[in-house]
Amino acid sequence: MLNITDMKAESKIPPLLRLGFRPFFLFGTVYAVIAIAIWVYAFQYGQPSQLSVPALWWHVHEMLFGFAMAIVAGFVVTAVQNWTGIDGTKKGRLAVLVALWLAPRLLFWTPAPLWLISSIEALFFALLAYEIGYRVIKAKGWRNLFFVPLFILALIANFASYATIKGMPPFPSVAVWQAMLWWFVLLLSVMGGRVIPFFTARRFHTEKPQPIVWLDYVGNLPLVLLFIVSFFPLAQAQVGQPLMLIAAAAHSVRVWRWKPWTTLSEPLVWSLQIAYACIPLMLWGRGLTSNAFIDHAMLHLFALGALSGLILAMISRVTLGHTGRNIYEGPNMSIPFIALFIAAILRSIGVAIWPGAMMTLINISAALWILAFGWFVVRYGVMLMTARADGRPG
């Protein structure tokens, strides 16, 4: 049973700081809109004079460690309360965690030294790992302990990404970015494998497909190896594509077992299914081609289609559930879900097929992205900033 503090104490906490999903979902999605608008401007007009790091580095870093990591943080510090039955991060500790995430986003636009910015981000990952690890260990919920080494790996990769700005060995920026993309693929594979078939079965009153242990290993072990070999270009060149194809086959079987074609009547379910399907599509696309331009385009199929698609679908669902509302009676998100999927197709497959129209396709894709996440901010922002509709804590 969940250990809830008394309601008098709970009511004194500002709603935005009552549970981790609130500030991180709100600030993360607002930042998603701002960061993409800035990047499209920088891509067309050059380096912004106020930005203290290279614009391309900033774009990739902020999509992964800024936007996506904010949502991951909000999700896990909220979910760990359900996993362990121990009160989640809230009040002052949550404010500190949010401040540690927010500070680097602002400091990039100041003359602040990189050692300071990277150290603040390291503190964010360390505190995040502690907030998860402390509760999991106390509750002996060992199944979820894997998040702790996962965030430690992110902390190390983040330091490496800052080192690449100065040209410091041993890894180039592209190696770090590739590794972190596989970090996110692995995270989505583990979490998606838990929740997508469960949500599907619960919504449509069907039997949940039981996980196949060997299939999970075949799908996830190559992702771990891809994370590792990303730091070693020669190894990546030799084994990268075979590993992608093995993972692609396993994840294709997984998607087929979940029967996504049966979910088309419910946006909060088909959005999860379509977004997850972008993982094997990306793996097939990268595993079957040696063309560097197409390979780069396929990265955006994952970044926009899978990662951002699953983010938008999950935060819509989690926000409704954790603010005391009926999950399937909230604002209709079909338009933003479709907009984001179209953005992913245009930015990946569209650019790969029509490279001459790249700039136009990027602009359209960015506009659809801003529409999708802006829609969430407008329709769900008030829910995140106000108390639960049912009067319960959280």
Legacy VTK file of the C-alpha trace (Angstrom):
# vtk DataFile Version 3.0
C-alpha trace
ASCII
DATASET POLYDATA
POINTS 394 float
0.000 0.000 0.000
1.161 3.521 -0.803
2.306 5.566 2.164
0.457 8.849 1.612
1.255 11.895 3.730
-1.691 13.542 5.454
-3.855 15.713 3.244
-3.239 18.902 5.223
0.477 18.713 4.529
-0.160 17.690 0.936
-2.490 20.623 0.279
0.243 23.085 1.263
2.497 21.889 -1.578
2.068 23.840 -4.844
0.310 21.491 -7.309
3.231 21.725 -9.752
5.536 20.158 -7.138
3.268 17.393 -5.860
4.636 14.691 -8.166
7.442 14.507 -10.713
5.373 14.190 -13.874
3.892 17.666 -13.376
6.889 19.998 -13.800
8.875 17.725 -16.085
6.028 17.072 -18.536
5.127 20.769 -18.603
8.632 22.207 -18.919
9.772 19.387 -21.210
7.000 19.964 -23.745
7.317 23.757 -23.621
11.030 23.292 -24.244
10.298 20.920 -27.139
8.433 23.722 -28.925
11.071 26.370 -28.186
14.114 24.217 -28.989
12.881 23.055 -32.391
11.905 26.601 -33.384
15.415 27.796 -32.475
17.057 24.891 -34.306
15.153 25.487 -37.547
16.215 29.144 -37.411
19.850 28.188 -36.721
19.828 25.548 -39.477
18.801 28.155 -42.039
20.541 31.286 -40.783
23.588 30.013 -38.902
24.930 29.996 -35.378
22.975 32.225 -32.939
25.416 34.736 -31.473
24.177 34.210 -27.896
24.601 30.419 -27.988
27.880 29.402 -26.345
28.135 25.955 -27.982
27.951 24.837 -31.653
24.337 24.915 -32.859
24.360 21.350 -34.241
25.815 20.006 -30.993
23.208 21.973 -29.028
20.351 20.630 -31.165
21.229 16.958 -30.688
22.229 17.367 -27.051
19.057 19.238 -26.150
16.729 16.852 -27.932
18.250 13.955 -25.976
19.478 15.356 -22.659
17.086 18.299 -22.549
13.649 17.449 -23.939
13.595 13.628 -23.888
15.423 13.265 -20.574
12.973 15.658 -18.888
10.079 13.391 -19.862
11.967 10.257 -18.803
12.733 11.879 -15.440
9.113 12.884 -14.936
7.914 9.410 -15.803
10.288 7.420 -13.596
10.061 9.626 -10.486
6.288 9.265 -10.779
6.220 5.559 -11.614
8.651 4.596 -8.843
5.945 5.551 -6.330
3.662 2.892 -7.855
6.502 0.364 -8.165
7.580 0.638 -4.528
4.637 2.006 -2.522
6.913 4.758 -1.192
5.993 8.435 -1.590
7.466 9.936 -4.755
9.812 12.893 -5.086
7.953 16.087 -4.303
8.150 19.561 -2.801
11.696 20.899 -2.235
13.522 17.822 -3.521
11.506 17.889 -6.711
12.177 21.625 -7.103
15.925 20.971 -6.795
15.750 18.182 -9.382
13.859 20.413 -11.814
16.285 23.297 -11.224
19.244 21.027 -12.000
17.578 20.102 -15.296
16.577 23.668 -16.159
19.856 25.434 -15.326
21.921 23.988 -18.228
19.138 24.846 -20.691
19.530 28.513 -19.689
23.297 28.553 -19.152
23.971 27.536 -22.770
22.882 31.083 -23.638
25.371 32.699 -21.272
29.201 32.798 -21.071
29.088 30.156 -18.310
32.005 27.684 -18.595
31.249 24.207 -19.906
32.707 22.552 -16.802
30.021 24.254 -14.740
27.163 23.340 -17.089
28.284 19.717 -17.398
28.726 19.433 -13.622
25.191 20.669 -13.024
23.848 18.104 -15.479
25.888 15.409 -13.744
24.268 16.365 -10.445
20.862 16.062 -12.121
21.573 12.488 -13.252
23.116 11.557 -9.908
20.123 12.863 -7.943
17.712 11.215 -10.367
19.497 7.856 -9.967
19.405 8.289 -6.183
15.681 9.110 -6.109
14.959 5.907 -8.028
17.570 3.662 -6.432
16.749 4.636 -2.844
13.096 3.662 -3.218
13.708 0.517 -5.248
16.282 -0.810 -2.788
14.140 0.059 0.242
11.170 -1.777 -1.276
13.404 -4.592 -2.632
11.865 -4.146 -6.066
14.955 -5.398 -7.838
13.243 -5.585 -11.218
13.398 -1.801 -11.525
16.948 -1.360 -10.252
18.235 -1.368 -13.837
17.262 2.313 -14.068
20.143 3.235 -11.742
22.995 1.969 -13.987
21.052 3.298 -16.958
21.161 6.845 -15.580
24.811 6.433 -14.569
25.600 5.516 -18.187
23.736 8.636 -19.291
25.783 10.715 -16.847
29.030 9.358 -18.307
27.851 9.809 -21.901
26.828 13.376 -21.093
30.307 14.225 -19.799
31.758 12.652 -22.958
29.494 14.806 -25.128
30.852 17.990 -23.515
34.422 16.771 -24.006
33.810 16.419 -27.740
33.169 20.184 -28.039
36.827 20.747 -27.142
37.968 17.926 -29.411
39.075 15.900 -26.416
39.659 12.181 -26.946
38.717 9.435 -27.068
35.321 9.800 -28.778
33.848 12.153 -31.398
30.427 13.734 -30.891
28.757 11.394 -33.363
29.824 8.377 -31.297
28.236 9.804 -28.160
25.026 10.728 -29.991
24.780 7.267 -31.545
25.311 5.635 -28.169
22.622 7.756 -26.519
20.168 6.951 -29.292
20.677 3.250 -28.537
20.266 4.106 -24.834
16.831 5.480 -25.606
15.936 2.581 -27.932
16.748 0.151 -25.110
14.723 2.198 -22.623
11.702 2.288 -24.943
12.044 -1.422 -25.628
11.980 -2.309 -21.928
9.201 0.119 -20.973
7.188 -0.417 -24.165
7.336 -4.165 -23.691
5.766 -3.719 -20.263
3.040 -1.184 -20.897
1.892 -1.353 -24.537
0.462 -4.902 -24.524
-0.982 -4.253 -21.052
-2.735 -1.028 -22.092
-3.971 -2.667 -25.297
-5.451 -5.680 -23.525
-6.993 -3.550 -20.787
-8.664 -1.136 -23.189
-10.048 -3.746 -25.597
-10.715 -6.496 -23.015
-8.497 -8.993 -24.759
-5.905 -11.407 -23.446
-2.505 -9.771 -22.937
0.268 -11.429 -24.990
2.706 -12.888 -22.481
6.352 -11.860 -22.949
8.653 -14.405 -24.556
11.913 -14.289 -22.622
14.192 -15.409 -25.444
12.561 -12.946 -27.850
13.184 -10.097 -25.401
16.841 -11.083 -25.135
17.200 -11.291 -28.921
15.636 -7.847 -29.239
17.458 -6.105 -26.390
20.941 -7.631 -26.253
21.872 -6.243 -29.706
20.797 -2.787 -28.452
23.199 -3.060 -25.513
25.972 -4.125 -27.878
25.137 -1.274 -30.279
25.455 1.186 -27.383
28.935 -0.185 -26.666
30.254 -0.441 -30.237
29.042 3.088 -31.038
32.187 4.304 -29.260
34.419 2.201 -31.539
33.995 3.127 -35.235
35.809 0.060 -36.620
33.707 -2.334 -34.576
30.579 -0.372 -35.451
31.375 -0.674 -39.161
31.830 -4.448 -38.906
29.018 -5.567 -36.611
26.624 -2.615 -36.434
24.346 -3.567 -39.320
24.056 -7.288 -38.450
23.132 -6.330 -34.879
20.491 -3.921 -36.189
18.967 -6.597 -38.418
18.792 -9.126 -35.566
17.094 -6.545 -33.353
14.801 -5.497 -36.215
13.541 -9.060 -36.684
12.877 -9.512 -32.953
11.063 -6.202 -32.573
9.003 -6.861 -35.708
7.790 -10.120 -34.165
7.016 -8.260 -30.937
4.916 -5.646 -32.771
3.060 -8.380 -34.693
2.198 -10.172 -31.444
0.664 -6.939 -30.070
-1.792 -6.717 -33.048
-1.682 -2.939 -33.617
-4.347 -3.169 -36.350
-6.957 -3.975 -33.689
-6.419 -0.674 -31.822
-7.453 1.891 -34.439
-10.571 2.985 -32.546
-8.607 4.357 -29.570
-6.027 7.151 -30.130
-4.319 6.646 -26.756
-3.549 3.042 -27.754
-2.875 3.185 -31.502
-0.517 6.108 -30.920
1.618 3.860 -28.707
1.494 1.010 -31.195
2.417 3.131 -34.234
5.207 4.910 -32.375
6.729 1.626 -31.214
6.514 0.204 -34.752
8.948 2.936 -35.813
11.675 1.112 -33.858
11.840 -1.969 -36.119
11.274 0.262 -39.168
14.306 2.340 -38.184
16.364 -0.796 -37.491
15.466 -2.329 -40.870
16.194 0.963 -42.638
19.624 1.394 -41.056
20.517 -2.289 -41.152
19.821 -2.695 -44.867
21.692 0.340 -46.197
25.277 1.560 -46.167
24.324 4.988 -47.478
25.355 7.544 -44.843
22.681 10.063 -45.890
19.863 7.506 -45.683
21.273 6.185 -42.407
21.162 9.708 -40.922
17.620 10.217 -42.190
16.515 6.976 -40.530
17.751 8.265 -37.175
14.953 10.822 -37.343
12.408 8.056 -37.872
13.351 6.888 -34.405
13.798 10.351 -32.875
10.471 11.750 -34.113
8.414 8.622 -34.741
9.384 6.289 -31.892
10.914 8.404 -29.132
8.822 11.555 -29.499
5.723 9.604 -30.538
5.839 7.394 -27.457
6.578 10.435 -25.311
3.513 12.318 -26.566
1.255 9.274 -26.208
2.497 8.388 -22.715
2.445 11.899 -21.239
-1.122 12.359 -22.479
-2.186 9.157 -20.767
-0.153 9.644 -17.585
-1.323 13.240 -17.156
-4.987 12.236 -17.306
-4.557 9.284 -14.971
-2.429 11.054 -12.383
-4.598 14.161 -12.249
-7.676 12.122 -11.350
-9.373 12.100 -14.742
-10.798 9.325 -16.888
-7.997 8.320 -19.230
-10.286 7.824 -22.209
-12.396 10.940 -21.717
-9.668 13.570 -22.010
-8.923 15.974 -24.871
-8.826 14.283 -28.273
-5.162 13.920 -29.269
-5.670 12.318 -32.690
-4.540 15.420 -34.606
-1.235 15.891 -32.710
-0.509 12.137 -32.812
-1.020 12.086 -36.593
0.904 15.339 -37.036
3.935 13.955 -35.224
3.870 10.704 -37.204
3.708 12.634 -40.491
6.593 14.807 -39.272
8.630 11.657 -38.639
7.917 10.257 -42.117
8.740 13.536 -43.861
11.972 14.097 -41.901
13.203 10.541 -42.420
11.804 8.712 -45.452
10.820 11.933 -47.227
14.296 13.445 -46.941
15.919 10.126 -47.914
13.834 9.945 -51.115
13.830 13.673 -51.993
17.078 15.142 -50.652
16.647 18.174 -52.901
13.544 19.142 -50.941
15.244 18.671 -47.577
14.831 22.241 -46.366
11.123 22.347 -47.203
10.519 18.962 -45.606
12.408 19.995 -42.461
10.324 23.158 -42.177
7.057 21.255 -42.569
8.225 18.585 -40.131
9.198 21.237 -37.568
5.835 22.960 -37.934
4.023 19.665 -37.333
6.230 18.972 -34.298
5.421 22.398 -32.843
1.723 21.797 -33.508
1.828 18.419 -31.740
3.624 19.498 -28.573
2.040 22.943 -28.533
-1.353 21.206 -28.597
-0.354 19.212 -25.517
0.816 22.333 -23.660
-2.443 24.166 -24.400
-4.792 21.274 -23.589
-2.911 19.640 -20.711
-0.866 22.466 -19.184
-3.628 23.560 -16.792
-4.056 19.963 -15.572
-0.361 19.825 -14.696
-0.454 23.091 -12.776
-3.621 22.481 -10.747
-4.656 19.993 -8.072
-6.101 16.600 -8.965
-9.708 16.647 -10.113
-10.652 13.953 -7.566
-9.075 15.733 -4.587
-6.503 13.011 -3.943
-2.792 13.746 -3.369
-0.329 13.725 -6.221
LINES 1 395
394 0 1 2 3 4 5 6 7 8 9 10 11 12 13 14 15 16 17 18 19 20 21 22 23 24 25 26 27 28 29 30 31 32 33 34 35 36 37 38 39 40 41 42 43 44 45 46 47 48 49 50 51 52 53 54 55 56 57 58 59 60 61 62 63 64 65 66 67 68 69 70 71 72 73 74 75 76 77 78 79 80 81 82 83 84 85 86 87 88 89 90 91 92 93 94 95 96 97 98 99 100 101 102 103 104 105 106 107 108 109 110 111 112 113 114 115 116 117 118 119 120 121 122 123 124 125 126 127 128 129 130 131 132 133 134 135 136 137 138 139 140 141 142 143 144 145 146 147 148 149 150 151 152 153 154 155 156 157 158 159 160 161 162 163 164 165 166 167 168 169 170 171 172 173 174 175 176 177 178 179 180 181 182 183 184 185 186 187 188 189 190 191 192 193 194 195 196 197 198 199 200 201 202 203 204 205 206 207 208 209 210 211 212 213 214 215 216 217 218 219 220 221 222 223 224 225 226 227 228 229 230 231 232 233 234 235 236 237 238 239 240 241 242 243 244 245 246 247 248 249 250 251 252 253 254 255 256 257 258 259 260 261 262 263 264 265 266 267 268 269 270 271 272 273 274 275 276 277 278 279 280 281 282 283 284 285 286 287 288 289 290 291 292 293 294 295 296 297 298 299 300 301 302 303 304 305 306 307 308 309 310 311 312 313 314 315 316 317 318 319 320 321 322 323 324 325 326 327 328 329 330 331 332 333 334 335 336 337 338 339 340 341 342 343 344 345 346 347 348 349 350 351 352 353 354 355 356 357 358 359 360 361 362 363 364 365 366 367 368 369 370 371 372 373 374 375 376 377 378 379 380 381 382 383 384 385 386 387 388 389 390 391 392 393
